[in-house]
């Protein structure tokens, strides 16, 4: 998994994540050191979760694209 460069979450229907679920995703991001692209298609989240996700994305060393 550490060599994963692109990750897409694509549910069939719109999914809303609570803050706990978003925190799990942000923790996972730190374990993907070469991740360049993260796709969150049809994903909704609360404002606090969105801020946490964006902060984790900003701090990630190689992440350059969020879809």
C-alpha positions, 0 to 999 in steps of 0.5 A: 500500500505504501506505493499507492499514488492514486486513490479514488472513492467512488460510491454508487450513490452520494455518501455523507461521512461523519467527522469520525469517518473523515478522521479515519481517512485523514489518518490513512493518508499519512500512511500513503507517503507517495499519494499524488491524487485523492478522488472523493466522488459523491462524498459529502462531509460535515464542515469540521470533517472537511476542514480536517481533510483539507488540513491533512491534504495540505500537510501531505508531502506529495498530494497535489490533486483532489478530485 
